[in-house]
Amino acid sequence: MATGVLIDTLRITRRLGIAGAVLTAVAVVASPAGAGSAVAESGCFDRAREPYTSQVDSHLHFRPFGGQAIPFEELTGYLHKSGVRHASMFGIGQMLPVSSGCTYYLDCPGTPVVPSMKNDFVNAENYVADKSEDAELTVSMTFMDLNRPETIPSGIALYDKEFPGVFRWAGEVNLVKQALFPNRHQPSTTENIKNWAPMMKVLRDRGIPITIHSDLGSDKEPTKYLHLMEETLRLYPRNKVVWAHMGLSKELTTMDSDRHIGIMKKLLDEHPNLMVDLSWRVLEDNYFSKPGGREKYAAFLDRYPTRAIPGTDFVASRNKDYQVYEQELEATSRINKALNDEAFRDIALGANYYRLLGVKESVPKVCTGHRVDRAL
């Protein structure tokens, strides 16, 4: 079937409200990393025939740290081509100065990277103007400076005035991000966290999730910053908090997997509103792909199937293209192959993501009889 015909079919099915299983069945056959699949005759998602790549991207930066971005329509085309049905539309709250000439903060140590509203406004304008029908989007507020929480409520009020009802997510915001230390970023303090109360009340009252980047620590001190996330969860137990990358980073690549999983289990057990996101290929490259790692993390996710959401952490700078997005989606989705059917439906097919947002989106059941190979 021609791509144009399939796109028209998708648009028609969305308008008519046909079930999500049908939408999955008519995805475009575009690449091994995504998309497209044969129709499952029984109306369920056949894991033996359908792609294993995630159908939601909860962590996608539509704007770069600096320089030119991939045009909005081109990037939404990547989503459709790869089979991603819904994405969180992050900006980059921490921007390089326009005079720096850099596109990535690691290339410019010493250059300050500070929170800004610019990317959020561009994202909101593009969303309102386009409202792509090929992939549903959730626009996020990323401007929040967690070290200056007194500035946040007025910022949210400005967003409400300029774009009423558009922003339905918050973050990614940085509680502590070691990679930004050379760019004058400092961790939030426990005192800062206490002063988030007005911001967290607004998010809580509106049911808005917040994605927080909070490094666990470094290879030298693996849990140096754990207390910051623990304090956040203690003070705001009723907020929907998403811990980006499960606290992992390029500064923490050698932590014992059992120790890491133990920390995740403890916090998930103690805090029912905590979710983790599986974005960024650091997880795949440094933890999931290590000997025994995939089995351990898949067993962990099978035990907590409703507590994780997928994402790529792709940053849409103009020096990237669809092939790069496809590679990031495939790498961050490999863990899906090792999940049991329940966790696969909740995570890869997006059931957790839709519940977190409070949206009514149909997610197909998984056909029975699929054999899971955790050693993949």
N, C-alpha and C positions, 0 to 999 in steps of 0.2 A: 504494500500500500504506500502511496507517495506521501512524503513528509507533510506537504501542504494539506492533504486530505486528513491526515491524522491530527494535525493541529486544529483543523476545523472541527473534527470529531470531539477532541478534548474540550473545546470551547462550548460546543453544543451540550455535552454531557454536564458540564459545570452549571450551565444556565438551567438545565432541566432538573438538576439535583440528583442525578443518577448515582448509585452507590459507589463508594470508593473502590470496591473490588473491580468494577468495570473500568474505572480510570486507570488502575494498575495494568489491566489487561491490554489497554490500547496504547501503552507507552511506546515511544518511538524507538526502533532498533537502531541505536546510534553508536554504541561502543560497549566493550566488555565492562567498563566501569559504570555502567549505569543503565543503561537504560533499557529498555525495552525488552519485551518478553512476549512469549507466545501466550495465547489465551488459555487460562486454566479451565478445562472443561467443567470442573465441578464448581467453579465460582470461587475457589479458595486460592491462596497464594502458594504455588508449587515451588518449594525451595530447590528442587532438583532441576527446574527449568528456568526459573526467574533469576534476575540478578541479585547478588547478596549485598549490593551497595545500598546505603541508607537512603530512604525516601524523604527525609527531612534534614536540613542543615541548620542546626540551632546556633551556629557560631560562624557567621560569614561577614567579613568586613567589606562592605561595598565601597569604602573609601580608604586610601592609603595614608601613611604617616606624613608623606609629603610628595610633591610632584603630581603628575597626571594620573587620573583613575581610569580604569576600564569603563567605557560608556555604559550607562545604566541598561539600555536595551540589549547591548551585547552580553552583559553579565546575566541578565534574566534569561537570555537565550542559552547560556551555559546550563542553567538549572533545568530548563525544559529538555535539552539535549541529553543530559545525564540522568534524567528520570527523577530529579528532586522535585517534590510536589509542594513543599512549604519551607521557607527559610526565614530566620531572624535577620533583619537588615541592620547590622551594626555599622556605625561609622568607625572612626578611630578618635576617641576623646582626646588622646594625647598627641598633639600635632607638632611637627617640626616647623620652625619659622619659615615663612614664604621666601625669605631671603637666603635660606641655607643651601638650596640647590640639591638637597638630599631627598631620597625617597624612603630610606630606611634608617632608623635611629642608630643601629649598630655601625653604620658607615660614618657616623658623625659624633664620635665621643666628645664630650665637652659642650655640645650644642644642647641647650635646654629643650626638653620636650614637655609641654605644659597642656593641661586640659583646655579645650575650646569647644564652642558651639557650632563652628563652621561646618563640619562634616554632617552633623545631625540635620542642619537646615537644608543642606544640599540633598541629603537622602529624602527628607520629608517632601521637598519640592518635586523631586523626581517621582516619588511614590504617588503623590496627588495628581500629577500630570499624566502618569502612565497607567497605574493600576493594572499591571500585567495580568492577563487571564490565564497564562500558561503555568504560573507558579504563584501560589499565595505567599504574601510577604507580611512580616510583622516588624514594624519600624521601632527601633530602640533609641533610648536616650543614653548617650555615651559621654556627655560633657562633664559629668559629676567629679569634682575634685574632693576626694574623701579626706584630704588634709585640711580642707576649708569648707566644712559641712554647712556653715552659716550661709554660704552663697547658693546652696542647692535649691531650697524652696522657691526663691524668686526666679531661678532659672526654669523650674518646672512650670511656674505660673506664666512665664513668657511663652513657653512651648504651647501651653493650653490656649493662650490668646491667639498665637499665630497659626497653630495647626490643631484645632480642637479635635480630640478623639483619635488622632493619628498615632501617637506613641503608646505602644502597649507592652513594651519591654524596657528594661534598664540594664546598662552595661554593654560590653565588658568594661568594668571599672577596676582600678588597681588598688588593692589593699596593700600588697607588697609585690613588686616585680623587680627582681634583682638585675635583669637584663637592662633595665633603665637607670640603674644607679650611676653609670657614667654620664647620663644626660640629666643629672640633678634631681632624679626622683628619690623620694624618701618614703620609707614605710609609714603607714598610719600608726598612730599610737592608740593605746587603750582609751585615752581621754578623747581622741578624735572619734573613736567608735561610739562612745557614749553620746556624743553630740550629733550622731546621725539620726537621732530619734524623730525629728520632724520629717526628714526625708523618708525614713522607713515607714512612718505612719501613712504618708500619702501613698506609697507603693502598696502597703498592706490593705488600705481601704479600697484601692482600685483593683486588687488582685494581680498586680504587676510583678512578674518575676524579675530578679536582679542577678545577673551573671557577674561574679566576682573573681578576678584573678588574684590569687593569694598563694604565693610560693610556700611550700612546706619548709624548705631550707635548701642547703647546698650539699654537695658530696661530702664536704668536711663536717658540716653540722646539719644533718638531714631534717631535723624537726625544729630548727631555730625559730621559725615564724609560726609554728602550729598554734601557739597561744592566741594569735590575732584572729584566726578563724574561729577558734573555740569561744573567744569573747563575743564575736559577732553573733554566733548561734545562741549563746547564753542570753544575750540581751534582746534578741529579736526572734524568738522561737516561732512566732506566727507569720513571719515573712517567708515568701517563696525564694529561697536562696539557692542559686546554682553555682557550684564550685567548679570553676573552669579547669580543665585538664587534670582533674583529681589532685590538684596541688603540685603536679610535676612540672618540670621545666628543663631547659638545657643545662642549668646549673645543678640539677639533681638527676643524674643518670645512673647511679650505681646503688641506689637504696635497695635493701633487701625486699623482694616482692611480698614476702609473708608479712613483714613489718608494715609495709605500706597498706596492704589489704586489711590488716588488723586495725589500723587507724581509721580507714574508711568505714569498716563495719561498726566500730564503736560509735562514730559520729552519726552514722545513719540510724543506728538503733536508738540513740539518745535524742535525735532531732528529726521528727517525722516530716518536716517541711523542707529538709535539705535534699537537693538533687546534685548529682555530679554530671559534668559533661565530658564526653570522650573525644573531644576535639584535639587537633594538633597531632601530627605524625610522630612527635616525640614519644608518645605513649607506645605506638607500634614499634618504632625503631629501637627504643631503649628498654622496653619492658615486655610488651606482648610477644615480641619475636624472639626473646631470649629462651634458651632451653628450659622447658617446663613453664614458661611464663604464660603462654596462651591458655594452657589448661587451668592454671590457677585463677587467672582473671576471668575466664569464661565461667568457671564454677562460682566465683564471687558474684558475677552479674546474674547468673541463673538463680542464685539465692535471693538477690535483690532486683528482680526484673523490672519493678516499677520505679526505680530510683535513678535511672541514667538516661541521658539523651545524647544523640550523636551530633557531630559537627566536624567541619574541615579546618577551621581557623584560617581559611584562605583570605589573603589581603589583596584587594583588587588594584594593584598598581599596574600601570600601562605596560610595563616590561614583561607582563605575564599574558598567557592566552588560555584558550580552552584546554589544551593539552595539559597544562600545569594544574588547572582545576580538576580535571579528570584524574590525574595522578594522586592529588591530595584526597579526593573523595574515595578512591580505591584503597589507598593506604590506611585511612582512618576507618574504613569499613571492613577490613580483613577480620577483625575480632568477631564480626557478625556471623561468619561461617561456623564458628565454634560454639555459638549460643544454642540453647535448646529452643524449641518452638515458641514457648511463652515469652522468653526474653527477646527473641528475634522480633516477634510482633510488637512488643512494647517499645523496643529501642529502635530497631532498623526500620520498621514500618511506621513508626511515629506515634503510637498510641500514647506514650508518656508525654510527648511534646504537646499533643493536642489537649490532654487532660490538664497539663500545667497552664496552658493558655486559657482553658475554659471554653474551647471552641468545639462545636459539633462537627466532627469530621469522621466519616466512615473509614474504618481500617479493616481490610479483609482478614478473615481467619486464615491460619496456616494449614495447608493440607497435611494430614497425618502420614506417617511412614517415612519421614525424612531422617536419614542417618547423619548424625553430627560427628565430625572428626575433629576433636580438639587439638590434634597434633598438626593441623594444617599450618 
